[in-house]
């Protein structure tokens, strides 16, 4: 099952904005931009709201054959049977997520600007890694910068897909893809 999904780590990787979800707007973006992967990231709401929002998004993603990933929360991934989880530096380890979610779950890991972190994530069974911020980001203005040269180096070493994140929009996405990103994550460019 998972191998069918991994080809979805390409094109635009949409990340939900941290505000009340507008399902019609999200569906419009999925269709208009051929979104193959959607990550739910809404940390400012209570668990009941997160459960309701992710349940609705799960159905929407299934309808459009879009990979549905949750940020950080492996317990919620299990509860709603999402396709996988994206982990940051302060989250559980890749091995712990794999043990809890099983072999079919898609696990992504933030590697910021650190190729050795990406190599370790790959060795530990991550399905993709994310590097960034590639450009100035409105969402995370203090995020560490990751030059496109790091993407080029990582592409030579890694065998799993690379997602670029941070300040990516329709004007600069091609430079990230040309550098070696399989997919580019967008938030503000899609929702604002």
C-alpha positions as protocol buffer text, in pm:
chain_id: "A"
residue {
  index: 1
  type: UNK
  ca { x: 0 y: 0 z: 0 }
}
residue {
  index: 2
  type: UNK
  ca { x: 268 y: 253 z: 99 }
}
residue {
  index: 3
  type: UNK
  ca { x: 471 y: 220 z: -220 }
}
residue {
  index: 4
  type: UNK
  ca { x: 166 y: 340 z: -412 }
}
residue {
  index: 5
  type: UNK
  ca { x: 165 y: 653 z: -199 }
}
residue {
  index: 6
  type: UNK
  ca { x: 534 y: 741 z: -218 }
}
residue {
  index: 7
  type: UNK
  ca { x: 507 y: 856 z: -580 }
}
residue {
  index: 8
  type: UNK
  ca { x: 270 y: 1121 z: -434 }
}
residue {
  index: 9
  type: UNK
  ca { x: 567 y: 1297 z: -278 }
}
residue {
  index: 10
  type: UNK
  ca { x: 602 y: 1523 z: -578 }
}
residue {
  index: 11
  type: UNK
  ca { x: 474 y: 1860 z: -696 }
}
residue {
  index: 12
  type: UNK
  ca { x: 311 y: 2078 z: -433 }
}
residue {
  index: 13
  type: UNK
  ca { x: 298 y: 1959 z: -71 }
}
residue {
  index: 14
  type: UNK
  ca { x: 18 y: 2167 z: 82 }
}
residue {
  index: 15
  type: UNK
  ca { x: 26 y: 2252 z: 453 }
}
residue {
  index: 16
  type: UNK
  ca { x: -293 y: 2378 z: 615 }
}
residue {
  index: 17
  type: UNK
  ca { x: -291 y: 2729 z: 764 }
}
residue {
  index: 18
  type: UNK
  ca { x: -324 y: 2774 z: 1140 }
}
residue {
  index: 19
  type: UNK
  ca { x: -681 y: 2898 z: 1132 }
}
residue {
  index: 20
  type: UNK
  ca { x: -1031 y: 2755 z: 1110 }
}
residue {
  index: 21
  type: UNK
  ca { x: -1050 y: 2527 z: 810 }
}
residue {
  index: 22
  type: UNK
  ca { x: -1249 y: 2619 z: 504 }
}
residue {
  index: 23
  type: UNK
  ca { x: -1305 y: 2278 z: 344 }
}
residue {
  index: 24
  type: UNK
  ca { x: -1439 y: 2428 z: 20 }
}
residue {
  index: 25
  type: UNK
  ca { x: -1125 y: 2641 z: -19 }
}
residue {
  index: 26
  type: UNK
  ca { x: -902 y: 2343 z: 61 }
}
residue {
  index: 27
  type: UNK
  ca { x: -1082 y: 2123 z: -192 }
}
residue {
  index: 28
  type: UNK
  ca { x: -1051 y: 2398 z: -453 }
}
residue {
  index: 29
  type: UNK
  ca { x: -673 y: 2420 z: -392 }
}
residue {
  index: 30
  type: UNK
  ca { x: -636 y: 2039 z: -406 }
}
residue {
  index: 31
  type: UNK
  ca { x: -811 y: 2027 z: -743 }
}
residue {
  index: 32
  type: UNK
  ca { x: -666 y: 2346 z: -895 }
}
residue {
  index: 33
  type: UNK
  ca { x: -303 y: 2270 z: -804 }
}
residue {
  index: 34
  type: UNK
  ca { x: -319 y: 1888 z: -826 }
}
residue {
  index: 35
  type: UNK
  ca { x: -212 y: 1856 z: -463 }
}
residue {
  index: 36
  type: UNK
  ca { x: -75 y: 1507 z: -406 }
}
residue {
  index: 37
  type: UNK
  ca { x: 7 y: 1550 z: -37 }
}
residue {
  index: 38
  type: UNK
  ca { x: -162 y: 1755 z: 236 }
}
residue {
  index: 39
  type: UNK
  ca { x: -29 y: 1808 z: 586 }
}
residue {
  index: 40
  type: UNK
  ca { x: -256 y: 1915 z: 869 }
}
residue {
  index: 41
  type: UNK
  ca { x: -81 y: 2161 z: 1099 }
}
residue {
  index: 42
  type: UNK
  ca { x: -314 y: 2343 z: 1337 }
}
residue {
  index: 43
  type: UNK
  ca { x: -157 y: 2364 z: 1681 }
}
residue {
  index: 44
  type: UNK
  ca { x: -366 y: 2646 z: 1826 }
}
residue {
  index: 45
  type: UNK
  ca { x: -690 y: 2451 z: 1870 }
}
residue {
  index: 46
  type: UNK
  ca { x: -814 y: 2197 z: 2122 }
}
residue {
  index: 47
  type: UNK
  ca { x: -799 y: 1821 z: 2061 }
}
residue {
  index: 48
  type: UNK
  ca { x: -1172 y: 1794 z: 1984 }
}
residue {
  index: 49
  type: UNK
  ca { x: -1140 y: 2054 z: 1706 }
}
residue {
  index: 50
  type: UNK
  ca { x: -826 y: 1880 z: 1575 }
}
residue {
  index: 51
  type: UNK
  ca { x: -1012 y: 1548 z: 1566 }
}
residue {
  index: 52
  type: UNK
  ca { x: -1310 y: 1701 z: 1381 }
}
residue {
  index: 53
  type: UNK
  ca { x: -1092 y: 1889 z: 1132 }
}
residue {
  index: 54
  type: UNK
  ca { x: -865 y: 1593 z: 1059 }
}
residue {
  index: 55
  type: UNK
  ca { x: -1160 y: 1356 z: 1017 }
}
residue {
  index: 56
  type: UNK
  ca { x: -1311 y: 1590 z: 756 }
}
residue {
  index: 57
  type: UNK
  ca { x: -976 y: 1640 z: 582 }
}
residue {
  index: 58
  type: UNK
  ca { x: -913 y: 1264 z: 579 }
}
residue {
  index: 59
  type: UNK
  ca { x: -1238 y: 1214 z: 384 }
}
residue {
  index: 60
  type: UNK
  ca { x: -1153 y: 1500 z: 147 }
}
residue {
  index: 61
  type: UNK
  ca { x: -804 y: 1362 z: 81 }
}
residue {
  index: 62
  type: UNK
  ca { x: -939 y: 1010 z: 24 }
}
residue {
  index: 63
  type: UNK
  ca { x: -1187 y: 1151 z: -230 }
}
residue {
  index: 64
  type: UNK
  ca { x: -902 y: 1314 z: -426 }
}
residue {
  index: 65
  type: UNK
  ca { x: -638 y: 1041 z: -375 }
}
residue {
  index: 66
  type: UNK
  ca { x: -424 y: 1289 z: -180 }
}
residue {
  index: 67
  type: UNK
  ca { x: -178 y: 1162 z: 80 }
}
residue {
  index: 68
  type: UNK
  ca { x: -289 y: 1291 z: 423 }
}
residue {
  index: 69
  type: UNK
  ca { x: -15 y: 1359 z: 678 }
}
residue {
  index: 70
  type: UNK
  ca { x: -50 y: 1501 z: 1029 }
}
residue {
  index: 71
  type: UNK
  ca { x: 211 y: 1721 z: 1189 }
}
residue {
  index: 72
  type: UNK
  ca { x: 362 y: 1573 z: 1509 }
}
residue {
  index: 73
  type: UNK
  ca { x: 67 y: 1381 z: 1648 }
}
residue {
  index: 74
  type: UNK
  ca { x: 112 y: 1005 z: 1603 }
}
residue {
  index: 75
  type: UNK
  ca { x: -180 y: 928 z: 1837 }
}
residue {
  index: 76
  type: UNK
  ca { x: -419 y: 1130 z: 1622 }
}
residue {
  index: 77
  type: UNK
  ca { x: -273 y: 964 z: 1311 }
}
residue {
  index: 78
  type: UNK
  ca { x: -378 y: 630 z: 1460 }
}
residue {
  index: 79
  type: UNK
  ca { x: -721 y: 752 z: 1573 }
}
residue {
  index: 80
  type: UNK
  ca { x: -830 y: 876 z: 1231 }
}
residue {
  index: 81
  type: UNK
  ca { x: -616 y: 635 z: 1023 }
}
residue {
  index: 82
  type: UNK
  ca { x: -428 y: 914 z: 844 }
}
residue {
  index: 83
  type: UNK
  ca { x: -162 y: 810 z: 593 }
}
residue {
  index: 84
  type: UNK
  ca { x: 128 y: 926 z: 807 }
}
residue {
  index: 85
  type: UNK
  ca { x: 304 y: 1179 z: 1024 }
}
residue {
  index: 86
  type: UNK
  ca { x: 561 y: 1454 z: 984 }
}
residue {
  index: 87
  type: UNK
  ca { x: 812 y: 1477 z: 1269 }
}
residue {
  index: 88
  type: UNK
  ca { x: 1022 y: 1772 z: 1386 }
}
residue {
  index: 89
  type: UNK
  ca { x: 1323 y: 1782 z: 1614 }
}
residue {
  index: 90
  type: UNK
  ca { x: 1114 y: 1785 z: 1934 }
}
residue {
  index: 91
  type: UNK
  ca { x: 882 y: 1500 z: 1835 }
}
residue {
  index: 92
  type: UNK
  ca { x: 911 y: 1126 z: 1886 }
}
residue {
  index: 93
  type: UNK
  ca { x: 1185 y: 940 z: 1698 }
}
residue {
  index: 94
  type: UNK
  ca { x: 1132 y: 787 z: 1356 }
}
residue {
  index: 95
  type: UNK
  ca { x: 1169 y: 439 z: 1510 }
}
residue {
  index: 96
  type: UNK
  ca { x: 909 y: 513 z: 1778 }
}
residue {
  index: 97
  type: UNK
  ca { x: 665 y: 647 z: 1517 }
}
residue {
  index: 98
  type: UNK
  ca { x: 726 y: 341 z: 1296 }
}
residue {
  index: 99
  type: UNK
  ca { x: 674 y: 104 z: 1590 }
}
residue {
  index: 100
  type: UNK
  ca { x: 346 y: 272 z: 1681 }
}
residue {
  index: 101
  type: UNK
  ca { x: 210 y: 336 z: 1330 }
}
residue {
  index: 102
  type: UNK
  ca { x: 334 y: 27 z: 1147 }
}
residue {
  index: 103
  type: UNK
  ca { x: 511 y: -40 z: 820 }
}
residue {
  index: 104
  type: UNK
  ca { x: 245 y: 120 z: 596 }
}
residue {
  index: 105
  type: UNK
  ca { x: 256 y: 464 z: 759 }
}
residue {
  index: 106
  type: UNK
  ca { x: 436 y: 740 z: 571 }
}
residue {
  index: 107
  type: UNK
  ca { x: 688 y: 914 z: 797 }
}
residue {
  index: 108
  type: UNK
  ca { x: 851 y: 1244 z: 708 }
}
residue {
  index: 109
  type: UNK
  ca { x: 1123 y: 1415 z: 908 }
}
residue {
  index: 110
  type: UNK
  ca { x: 1230 y: 1780 z: 923 }
}
residue {
  index: 111
  type: UNK
  ca { x: 1604 y: 1809 z: 870 }
}
residue {
  index: 112
  type: UNK
  ca { x: 1629 y: 2191 z: 852 }
}
residue {
  index: 113
  type: UNK
  ca { x: 1969 y: 2245 z: 684 }
}
residue {
  index: 114
  type: UNK
  ca { x: 2146 y: 1934 z: 814 }
}
residue {
  index: 115
  type: UNK
  ca { x: 2232 y: 1657 z: 566 }
}
residue {
  index: 116
  type: UNK
  ca { x: 2361 y: 1427 z: 842 }
}
residue {
  index: 117
  type: UNK
  ca { x: 2020 y: 1451 z: 1012 }
}
residue {
  index: 118
  type: UNK
  ca { x: 1862 y: 1351 z: 679 }
}
residue {
  index: 119
  type: UNK
  ca { x: 2097 y: 1055 z: 640 }
}
residue {
  index: 120
  type: UNK
  ca { x: 2012 y: 941 z: 993 }
}
residue {
  index: 121
  type: UNK
  ca { x: 1638 y: 980 z: 924 }
}
residue {
  index: 122
  type: UNK
  ca { x: 1676 y: 771 z: 608 }
}
residue {
  index: 123
  type: UNK
  ca { x: 1868 y: 501 z: 796 }
}
residue {
  index: 124
  type: UNK
  ca { x: 1598 y: 496 z: 1065 }
}
residue {
  index: 125
  type: UNK
  ca { x: 1326 y: 433 z: 807 }
}
residue {
  index: 126
  type: UNK
  ca { x: 1188 y: 777 z: 719 }
}
residue {
  index: 127
  type: UNK
  ca { x: 1001 y: 785 z: 389 }
}
residue {
  index: 128
  type: UNK
  ca { x: 1095 y: 1143 z: 305 }
}
residue {
  index: 129
  type: UNK
  ca { x: 1288 y: 1434 z: 454 }
}
residue {
  index: 130
  type: UNK
  ca { x: 1217 y: 1806 z: 451 }
}
residue {
  index: 131
  type: UNK
  ca { x: 1480 y: 2079 z: 423 }
}
residue {
  index: 132
  type: UNK
  ca { x: 1427 y: 2450 z: 484 }
}
residue {
  index: 133
  type: UNK
  ca { x: 1373 y: 2734 z: 509 }
}
residue {
  index: 134
  type: UNK
  ca { x: 1480 y: 2761 z: 146 }
}
residue {
  index: 135
  type: UNK
  ca { x: 1360 y: 3122 z: 121 }
}
residue {
  index: 136
  type: UNK
  ca { x: 1239 y: 3386 z: 367 }
}
residue {
  index: 137
  type: UNK
  ca { x: 931 y: 3246 z: 537 }
}
residue {
  index: 138
  type: UNK
  ca { x: 634 y: 3441 z: 670 }
}
residue {
  index: 139
  type: UNK
  ca { x: 513 y: 3137 z: 866 }
}
residue {
  index: 140
  type: UNK
  ca { x: 845 y: 3081 z: 1046 }
}
residue {
  index: 141
  type: UNK
  ca { x: 1053 y: 3398 z: 1003 }
}
residue {
  index: 142
  type: UNK
  ca { x: 1326 y: 3276 z: 1241 }
}
residue {
  index: 143
  type: UNK
  ca { x: 1365 y: 2932 z: 1081 }
}
residue {
  index: 144
  type: UNK
  ca { x: 1723 y: 2836 z: 997 }
}
residue {
  index: 145
  type: UNK
  ca { x: 1809 y: 2902 z: 634 }
}
residue {
  index: 146
  type: UNK
  ca { x: 1889 y: 2617 z: 398 }
}
residue {
  index: 147
  type: UNK
  ca { x: 2060 y: 2708 z: 75 }
}
residue {
  index: 148
  type: UNK
  ca { x: 1977 y: 2530 z: -249 }
}
residue {
  index: 149
  type: UNK
  ca { x: 2337 y: 2401 z: -253 }
}
residue {
  index: 150
  type: UNK
  ca { x: 2244 y: 2183 z: 49 }
}
residue {
  index: 151
  type: UNK
  ca { x: 1954 y: 2038 z: -153 }
}
residue {
  index: 152
  type: UNK
  ca { x: 2191 y: 1960 z: -442 }
}
residue {
  index: 153
  type: UNK
  ca { x: 2433 y: 1782 z: -204 }
}
residue {
  index: 154
  type: UNK
  ca { x: 2154 y: 1592 z: -29 }
}
residue {
  index: 155
  type: UNK
  ca { x: 2011 y: 1476 z: -364 }
}
residue {
  index: 156
  type: UNK
  ca { x: 2343 y: 1303 z: -442 }
}
residue {
  index: 157
  type: UNK
  ca { x: 2343 y: 1116 z: -109 }
}
residue {
  index: 158
  type: UNK
  ca { x: 1980 y: 1034 z: -27 }
}
residue {
  index: 159
  type: UNK
  ca { x: 1756 y: 774 z: -190 }
}
residue {
  index: 160
  type: UNK
  ca { x: 1428 y: 897 z: -33 }
}
residue {
  index: 161
  type: UNK
  ca { x: 1228 y: 1198 z: -158 }
}
residue {
  index: 162
  type: UNK
  ca { x: 1326 y: 1551 z: -53 }
}
residue {
  index: 163
  type: UNK
  ca { x: 1065 y: 1815 z: 30 }
}
residue {
  index: 164
  type: UNK
  ca { x: 1168 y: 2179 z: 27 }
}
residue {
  index: 165
  type: UNK
  ca { x: 991 y: 2415 z: 266 }
}
residue {
  index: 166
  type: UNK
  ca { x: 1006 y: 2777 z: 369 }
}
residue {
  index: 167
  type: UNK
  ca { x: 896 y: 3077 z: 168 }
}
residue {
  index: 168
  type: UNK
  ca { x: 821 y: 2873 z: -142 }
}
residue {
  index: 169
  type: UNK
  ca { x: 572 y: 3023 z: -385 }
}
residue {
  index: 170
  type: UNK
  ca { x: 475 y: 2991 z: -751 }
}
residue {
  index: 171
  type: UNK
  ca { x: 760 y: 3224 z: -854 }
}
residue {
  index: 172
  type: UNK
  ca { x: 1049 y: 3038 z: -685 }
}
residue {
  index: 173
  type: UNK
  ca { x: 924 y: 2678 z: -671 }
}
residue {
  index: 174
  type: UNK
  ca { x: 1103 y: 2578 z: -990 }
}
residue {
  index: 175
  type: UNK
  ca { x: 1445 y: 2672 z: -850 }
}
residue {
  index: 176
  type: UNK
  ca { x: 1379 y: 2439 z: -552 }
}
residue {
  index: 177
  type: UNK
  ca { x: 1268 y: 2157 z: -784 }
}
residue {
  index: 178
  type: UNK
  ca { x: 1568 y: 2215 z: -1013 }
}
residue {
  index: 179
  type: UNK
  ca { x: 1801 y: 2192 z: -713 }
}
residue {
  index: 180
  type: UNK
  ca { x: 1669 y: 1843 z: -636 }
}
residue {
  index: 181
  type: UNK
  ca { x: 1349 y: 1872 z: -433 }
}
residue {
  index: 182
  type: UNK
  ca { x: 1090 y: 1610 z: -527 }
}
residue {
  index: 183
  type: UNK
  ca { x: 818 y: 1825 z: -376 }
}
residue {
  index: 184
  type: UNK
  ca { x: 777 y: 2180 z: -247 }
}
residue {
  index: 185
  type: UNK
  ca { x: 574 y: 2268 z: 61 }
}
residue {
  index: 186
  type: UNK
  ca { x: 352 y: 2574 z: 46 }
}
residue {
  index: 187
  type: UNK
  ca { x: 137 y: 2747 z: 304 }
}
residue {
  index: 188
  type: UNK
  ca { x: 99 y: 3121 z: 240 }
}
residue {
  index: 189
  type: UNK
  ca { x: 123 y: 3094 z: -139 }
}
residue {
  index: 190
  type: UNK
  ca { x: -181 y: 2863 z: -138 }
}
residue {
  index: 191
  type: UNK
  ca { x: -406 y: 3010 z: 130 }
}
residue {
  index: 192
  type: UNK
  ca { x: -344 y: 3386 z: 140 }
}
